[in-house]
Amino acid sequence: MRTQVMSDQELVDQYIAGNEIALERLIKRHKDKIFTSIYLMVKDQYLAEDIFQETFIKAIDTLRAGKYNEEGKFAPWVARIAYNLCIDHFRKLKRVPGIVTSEGDDIFKYMKFEETPMEEHVQLERFEGKLKELIEQLPEEQKEVVILRHFFNFSFKEVSDYTKAPINTCLGRMRYALINLRKMMEENNVVYR
C-alpha cells in the first residue's frame, strides 16, 4: 500500500482529500511516541489512553475544519496537543507534574518516527539504553531541560515557561547537560555505530 511510504504531510493531504486510511496510517506511525509522552506526564495507563484519544480527536477536528497549517510538522503538532491536554488535566487537579523518565527504556524505545532495519534497530536500542542511563545521572534541572527539549519537542521559550526559569538559564542547563553527557559517554565508551 502506497500510504506506507508517504510522508506525514502527504498522508495529511490524502486524509483531507477524503482518504480515511491515510489518517489510520498517521495514527499508527506516531501512536507509540505520543502515548509514551502522555504516559510519562500522567503516569496512569487509563488516563493516558483517554488523553491519547482526546489528542487525536482534536487533531482530526482541526484537520476536518481545514485549520491545520503545520506543514511537515505533524508529529510535533500532535505532541503539542497531547502536552497541552496533559497540562489542562493537571491544572484541573491544581498540581503540576514532575518530568521524570519512566522505568525501563520506554522513552527511547517509542520515540522513533521511522522504521529502521532490524540490525540497526538492535544497535540503536542498546545505544539508547546506555544513553538513557547517562541522562538519569544528570542533575535534575539539566535532565528536565533535555527531556522537555528533545523528547517533547519544546522550544526553549516553552521550556522556560514550563520550568519558570529564564531562557538563558535553560540554555545554560542544556549546554551543561550536553557537556556532561559527552564526558560521560567518553568515560563509558558509549558510541553509536
C-alpha positions in Angstrom: 0.0 0.0 0.0 1.4 3.4 -1.0 0.5 5.0 2.3 3.3 3.0 4.0 6.0 5.2 2.3 4.2 8.5 2.2 5.5 11.4 4.3 3.3 12.8 7.1 2.4 15.8 5.0 1.3 13.6 2.1 -0.8 11.5 4.5 -2.4 14.7 5.9 -3.2 15.9 2.4 -4.6 12.5 1.5 -6.8 12.5 4.6 -8.1 16.0 3.9 -8.9 14.8 0.4 -11.1 12.0 1.9 -8.7 9.0 2.3 -9.5 7.6 5.8 -6.7 5.0 5.5 -4.2 7.9 5.4 -5.3 9.0 8.9 -5.1 5.4 10.1 -1.5 5.3 8.9 -0.6 8.6 10.6 -2.0 7.4 13.9 -0.2 4.0 13.7 3.0 5.8 12.7 3.0 8.1 15.8 0.9 6.3 18.4 3.8 4.8 20.4 5.7 8.1 20.8 2.6 10.2 21.6 1.2 7.7 24.0 4.5 7.3 25.8 4.9 11.1 26.1 1.4 11.3 27.6 2.1 8.4 30.0 5.4 9.9 31.2 3.5 13.0 32.3 0.3 11.5 33.8 1.8 8.1 35.0 -1.5 6.4 34.7 -2.3 3.9 31.9 -6.1 4.6 31.7 -5.7 8.4 31.9 -3.0 8.3 29.3 -5.3 6.3 27.0 -8.1 8.9 27.5 -5.8 11.8 26.8 -4.4 9.9 23.8 -7.9 9.5 22.3 -8.7 13.2 23.0 -5.5 14.2 21.4 -6.3 12.6 18.1 -10.0 13.7 18.3 -8.7 17.3 18.5 -6.3 16.7 15.7 -9.0 15.2 13.5 -11.3 18.1 14.2 -8.6 20.6 13.2 -7.8 18.7 10.0 -11.5 18.5 9.1 -12.1 22.1 9.8 -9.2 23.0 7.4 -7.3 24.8 10.2 -4.2 22.6 10.1 -1.2 24.7 9.0 1.8 22.9 10.4 3.1 21.6 7.0 5.7 19.0 7.5 5.4 19.1 11.3 2.5 16.7 12.0 4.2 14.7 14.8 5.4 17.8 16.9 2.0 19.4 16.4 0.2 16.3 17.7 2.7 16.1 20.6 1.9 19.7 21.4 -1.8 18.9 21.5 -1.1 16.0 23.9 1.1 18.1 26.1 -1.5 20.8 26.3 -4.2 18.3 27.3 -1.9 16.9 30.0 -1.3 20.4 31.4 -5.0 21.0 31.3 -5.5 17.8 33.3 -3.0 18.9 35.9 -4.5 22.4 36.1 -7.8 20.8 36.9 -6.1 18.9 39.7 -4.3 22.1 40.7 -0.9 20.5 40.6 2.0 20.3 38.1 3.7 17.0 37.2 7.4 16.4 37.7 9.0 15.4 34.5 11.0 12.2 35.0 11.8 9.3 32.8 9.8 6.1 33.3 11.3 2.8 34.4 12.8 0.7 31.6 13.5 2.0 28.1 10.1 3.4 27.2 11.2 6.9 26.2 13.8 5.8 23.7 12.0 2.7 22.6 8.9 4.6 21.4 10.3 8.0 20.4 11.1 7.0 16.8 9.2 8.2 13.8 10.7 6.0 11.1 11.2 2.2 10.8 14.8 1.0 10.9 16.4 -2.3 9.7 16.5 -4.9 12.4 20.2 -4.9 13.0 20.3 -1.1 13.1 17.3 -1.2 15.4 19.1 -3.5 17.9 22.2 -1.3 17.8 20.1 1.8 18.3 18.2 0.2 21.2 21.5 -0.7 23.0 22.8 2.8 22.5 19.6 4.4 23.6 19.5 2.2 26.7 23.0 3.3 27.7 22.2 7.0 26.8 19.1 6.8 29.0 21.2 5.6 31.9 23.5 8.6 31.4 20.6 11.0 31.2 19.3 9.6 34.5 22.7 10.6 36.1 22.4 14.3 35.1 21.4 16.8 37.7 17.6 17.1 37.9 17.4 20.6 36.3 19.6 19.5 33.4 17.7 16.3 32.9 14.4 18.2 32.9 15.6 20.5 30.1 16.9 17.6 28.0 13.6 15.7 28.3 11.4 18.7 27.5 13.6 19.9 24.6 14.4 16.6 22.9 11.5 14.3 23.8 8.6 16.7 24.0 10.0 19.0 21.2 9.6 22.1 23.3 11.2 25.3 22.1 13.5 27.0 24.7 10.7 29.6 25.3 8.3 26.8 26.2 11.0 25.1 28.4 11.4 28.5 30.1 7.7 28.9 30.6 7.2 25.4 31.9 10.2 25.4 34.3 9.7 29.1 35.3 13.4 29.7 34.6 14.8 32.4 32.3 15.5 31.3 28.8 19.3 31.9 29.3 19.2 29.7 32.3 17.5 26.9 30.3 20.1 27.3 27.5 22.9 27.1 30.1 21.3 24.0 31.6 21.1 22.4 28.2 24.7 23.4 27.4 26.0 21.8 30.7 23.8 18.7 30.2 25.4 18.2 26.7 28.9 18.7 28.1 28.2 16.3 30.9 26.7 13.7 28.6 29.6 13.9 26.2 32.0 13.5 29.1 30.1 10.5 30.5 29.8 8.9 27.0 33.6 9.2 26.6 34.2 7.8 30.1 31.8 4.9 29.5 32.8 4.3 25.9 29.2 4.8 24.7 29.1 5.3 20.9 26.6 4.6 18.2 27.9 2.5 15.3 
